[in-house]
Structures are given as structure tokens and as C-alpha cells.
Amino acid sequence: MKNTYLTSYLPLFSILLFSLTFSVYGVGVFVDVFKKIGVYPGMREFLSDIQLKLAILILLMVAFFMVFAALKLIAETINGVSMLFFATDSDGQLYNLVRTGSMIYFIGGLVSVVSLKSFIGLFIIFALSSLAYFIYFVYKISPSLSKWGIFGVVSLQVFSWSSLFLTIFFVFLKLYNGVMASLPIMSKVKL
């Protein structure tokens, strides 16, 4: 007997694994930044080295957990909307077929432990896990889709994710340019 809820805990563990690996990398980055700007010795007066690193790790884990949980929520919404518009299944059987794809992210989270010292490696592992899940998603729902339905699902996914990431990129770019323009040193330099 196969239980459909057997893998229901995997998204939580995947988010925790990716949050932990990105946070462990982030602790090293933040400690280096704090040392360069001279804040680290002052922080060491209140906390030991281990306590300080643990506090940074916990704060980063909370932040990364929120980011990955939000990405999962957005992905579930986009997947549901794409199945609503393009799939012929109205009983939810396709949704149950796709749920086992959470194993891909769980395996990706386990593999990301290997790349704790490289942000690029962590990002590549997450991106490859996302690509593998996308291919798995399209493969699983393709029997109930026409050729135009598959094109519609892929187009909706690509448009939604690229719009989201481009919007975030341009907001950060605008914020960065605003901060740089407000610095007194940058106003004297003509580029």
C-alpha cells in the first residue's frame, strides 16, 4: 500500500537544508565583513566567538528560511495556476503525481552540504534542483496536456519566474544606485 503523504515532510527538510547551507556560508562572510569594518572586537566583548557565530547562523537561517518558504509558496501557486489553465485534470490527480518531486529538492539540499565554502556552488546546486524539478513537473503533467498546453505551462512558468527575478533585480539595482548617489564621495566623481 502506497501512502500519498509519505513524502509530505520533504519540503520542510529541503528548506531547512538549503537554509542551513546558505547560512553556514553567510556566517563566514558576515564575520569577515564585521572584522573589516572594525565591529567584530566590540561584539566579542558581549559574546564569545562561538556564541557570536551561532547568533549570526540563527539569524541567517531565519532569513533564508523565509526566502525559501516564500519561493516554495510562489512556486506552488504558479504550478497550480498553470495546471488550472492548461491541464484537463480537474480531480487533482496530477497534483498528487507532482508532489513526489519534492524528493528532488531534498536530494539537492543534501548535496548542497558538499559545497559549504562556495556561494556559486550552492547557487548552482539550488538552480539545478529547480531545473530538475521543473523538468519533472512538465514530464508528470504532460500526459494530460496537448502540445499547446505544454507550451502554455512552460511559457507561464518562464514568464512568471523571469518577471519576478527581473523585478527584484531592478529594485535592488535602483536601491543600490540611490545609495551610491547619496554618498558624498560619489557625487564628486564623474563617471
N, C-alpha and C positions, 0 to 999 in steps of 0.2 A: 504494500500500500504506500503510495507516494503522498506525502503531506505537502500541500502548496505553501504552507507557512514555514517550511524548514529553513529557508534562506532569508527570512524576514529580518533577522538581526544583522545581516551583512552590510547594509548601507551605513548603519551606525558605526560598525567596526571599521569600515573603509574610511569614513570621515575622520574617525579618531586616529587611524594610522597615518593618513596624509597630514592631518593637523600636527601630529607629533613629529613627523619627519621634517616638515617645513619649519616647525618651531625650534627644533634642535639646531637646524642650520641658522635660524634667526637669532638664537642666543649668542652664537659666536659673532655675528655681525653687530648686534647691539653692544656687546661688551667691547668690541674694537672701537665702535663709534664713541661710546662713553669714555674710553681711555683717551682717544684723540682730542676730545673737547674738554677733557680735564674734570669730568663729573664723577668718574669711577672712584677715585680715592675718597671723595666725600660720601659716596654711597656706602663704601666699605666701612665707614665709621658706625653706621647703623646696622649693617648686615654683614655676615661673613660671606666669603666668596661663594660657597655652595648655596647659601640662602638667597643671595642676590641672583645667581643664575637660575635657581629654582623659581623665584618670583617672576623673572623675565620669561621663563619657559611657560609658566602657568598663564600669564597674561597673553603671550603669543598664541598658546593653544586655544584660549577662549576666542581670540580674534580670528584665527584660521578656522576654528570650528564654525563660527558664524558665517564666514565666507563660503566654506564648502557646503554647509547646510543650505544656504541661500541658493547656491548653484544647483544643488540637488532639487530644491523646490522649483526653481525656474525650469530645469530640465524635465521634471515630471509634468509640469504644466505644458511645455512645448510639445512633449511626446503625446500627451492627452489630446491637445488641440489638433495635432497632425493626424491622429487616429480618428478623431471626430470628423474632420473634413474629408479624409481620403480613404479610410478603411470601410469595408462593407459590414464588418462585425459590429453588432450592437449589443451583444450579450456580455462583452468583457473578456472573452476567451483569449483574445490576443494580448490583452494586458497581463493576464496570468502567464502567458508564454514568455513575455519580455521580462518579467520580474526576476527570472533566474540569471539575467545578465548582470545583476549586482555582484556576482562572483568575479566578474572581470575587474571591477574596481577594487574588490577585496584583494585579489592577487596583485594588482598594481600597487596597492598600499603596502603589501608585504615586500614587494620588490623594491619599493622606494627606500626601505631601510638600508639597502646596499649603497645608496647614493646620498648619505647624510652630509657629506662635505661639499657637495656641488649643487648650487641652485639650478643650474642649467640641466643637470641630470634629473633632479626632482621634477622640474617642469616638463622635461621630455617624457618621463615615465607617466606623469599625470595626463599629458596630451595624448600619448599612445594608448593609455587606458580609455580615454574618452573616445578616441577614434575607433578602437576595437569595439567599444560598446555601441557606438553609432552604427557600425557595420553589422553587428549582431542584431540590433534593433530593426534595421531595414530588412535583414535576412529573415527574421522571425515573422514580421508582419507582411512580407511580400506575397505570400500565397493568397491573401485576401485583398490584394491591390491590383489594379490594372497598371499598364505601363505609365499612364498619365498619373495614376495615384502614387506610384513610386517616385516619379519626377516631382510631384507636388509635395510629398513628405520630405524629400531631400532638399527641395528649394525652400520650404518653410523653415526647416532646421538651419540651413546655411544662412538664410536671411535673418532669422531671429538672433542667432548667436553672433553673427558678424555685426549686426546693428547694436547689440548690447555691448560688445567689446570695443567697437569703434567709438560709441558714445562715452564710455568710461575713459578711453584713451584720450579723447579730445577734451573732456572735462579736466583730467589731470594735467594735460598739456597747457590748457588755459590757466589753471591754477598755478602751475609752475612759472609760466611767463609773467603772471601777475605778481608773484612773489619776487621774481628776479628783477622786474621793472621797479618795484618799490624799494629795492636796496639802493642806498646812496652811491655805492661804488659803481654799480652797473649803469647808472644814469650818466656818468662821465665818459664811459667807454662807448665809442661809436662802432658798431659792427657793420 
